[in-house]
Amino acid sequence: MTRQHRPWTVLAAVAIAASAGACGGGGGDGGSPASDSAGSATSAAPGASGAAPSGASADAGPGACGYVTTAQASGLAASPVMPGVTKSVPFGPFTMELCEYNFEATSSAGVRVGVTDFGTDSASFFDEVRQADQEEGEYQEVAGVGDEAYYVAGNLEVRKGDKVLTLFVGRNDPTGPPRLAAALPDEKQLAALVLPQL
């Protein structure tokens, strides 16, 4: 059976990749949220990063940066990050609100929080995106996070109601091997910070 992708699915990948490239991300964690696979092979144990699952405070920024403080992002990434930079990334009928916390030393992405409102048909749109993502490497279902979730190529994708999160946690090690699924415990902690605020 040949699968056809809706045009907005392809546009989403292009828009996210272009947005990430415009951020000047270099080194080990500068890829796009939809296909990032860089970082370090080491991962902090869950709970060891210093980012406790609690809501963001007044120190959090605007837009998607309002869910996580710079201190929480630094704790998750295990290195200092700069304050988050927020932007809107339009694609097809949707707009992702994206926040990037880049490492101070390399300007590569340390933490990314993307929030997209998929509307009332979010479950079917999420399923369509999941099907496309299953063709990527490093795909796995993730239980117990949001209404449904999966990990693909460096990112944790989570649906809760009408909202979809795209979450990434990197390490400041541009010479190290890609973190890939080793980042999943940190990305679950990031989800624990963001989900209660949706």
N, C-alpha and C positions, 0 to 999 in steps of 0.2 A: 504494500500500500504506500503510495506516495503522499507525503504530508505537505500541505501548503501552509505557509506562514502568512498571517495577516500583515499588511504593510506597516502598521504601527509597531508591530513587534520588532521588525527590522529597524525601523526608525528609532526605537527606544535604545537599541544597542549602539547605534551610530551616535545618537545624542549624548548618551552617557560616556562613551569613549571620547568624544570630542571635548566634553566638559572636563573630564579628568585630565586630558592632555593639556588643556588650557590652564590648568592649575599649576603647571610647572613641576609636577611630581617626577622625581628622578630616583635613582637608587633602587633599593629592593622592594618598595611597596608603592610604586607610582602607577600601576595599571588602572584600568577602568573598573568601576564597581561591578559591572556585569561579568567581567572575566579576569579579575585580578588573581594572580597566583604567586605573588612574590612575598618575601618576608624571610623570617628565620625559622629554622626547624625546631627551635626551642619554644615552649609555651609555658606560661605561668600556670600553676595549678589553679583550678577554680577557687575563687575566694582569695587567692594570694596576691592579686593585682592591686588591691587597695581600693577598688571601685565597688563599694557596697551597693547592692540593689536598692536604691532609694531614689526618689524623684530629684530632678535637677533643682537647683536653688536660683536665687537672683543672680548668681554668677554666670548662669547660662546665657547664651546669646540669642539673637532673633531667629525666626524661622525654624528650620530643622535643627539648628544649633541650640534651641531652647530646651531640648530634651536631656542634654548632657553638658556638664560643666567642663571647662578646660582641665581642671584637676582630675575629674573622673576619667576623661579621655587619656590623660597622661598616665594614670594608674593602670588602665586597661592596656595601653601600649608599652608599658614598662620603660618609658623614656619621656622627657619633657616634650610637649607639643605646643604649638602656637594656638592662640584662640581660634575657634572655628570660623570658617568662611562659608557663608550660606549663599546659595543660588537656586534659581528655578530652572529646571531642565525640561522643556516641553517636548513631547513626542506623541504623535497621533492625537487621540482624544484625551490624553492624560498629561499631567505635569508632575515631575518628581521634585520635591523640595529636598535639596541636597546640602549637607554640611560636611566639610572636610577639616579635620584637625591635622595639620602637617607637622612633621618633626622639626624641631628648631634647628638641628644641625644640618639636615639634608633637604628639607622642604618636600620630602616624599610623604605620601599619605600615611598617617598613623592610625586614624580612626575616621570612618565614614558612616554617616547616618543618612539614608535616603528614605523619604516618606512619600508614598503615592496614594492618592485616593482613587480606587478603582470603581467606586460607585456601587450601586445596588446589585450589579452583576459581578461583584468582585470574585466570588468563588470560581465562576467559569473562566474569567480572564486570568486569574492566578493559575488555574489548571492549564490553560493554553501556554502561558509563559513557562510553566514547569515542564511541559512536554518539549518545548524548544530547548530548555536548559538541560534536559536529560541527554541531549546529544553532545553536551560539553563534557570535559573530563572531570573527575573528582565529584560526581554527583552522589548524594545520599539523602534519604528522607531523615527528618529530625522530629522526634516525638516530644510532646510536652512543652512546646513553645508556641504561643499564640493559638489560633484556631487550626493552623496547619503551617508547616515549615519544611524547608529543605536546604541543604548546603550544596553549593556548586562553585567550583573554580575560585575559591577564596572568599566567598560571600555567603552569609546566612540570609535567606529570603524567608520572610515571615508574613503571613496574612492574619490580621485580627479585624474582624468585621469587614468594613469597606476599605480599610487601610492595608497597604503592603509596605513592609520595611525591607530595605536592602542594607545590610550591616557588614562592616569590614573592620578588622583590627589587625594591624601590621606590627612589625618590629623594626627598629632603627638599625638594621644590619644589611646594608646593600650588597655585601659580599657573601652573605649566607644563602643557603638553599631556600627555596620557597617554603612558606609555612603550610600552605594549603589547609588540610583538615586539622592540623595542629592548632590552628587559630579558633576552631569551633568552640572550645570552652570559653574563651574570651568573648566571642561573638554572642554566645548564649548569655553571658553576664551583661553585655551591652543591651541585648533584648530585654533582660530583666529590668534595666533602668528605663527603657523607652516605653515598653508595652503598658505599664500602669498609667502613663500620661496620655495615651491615645483616647 
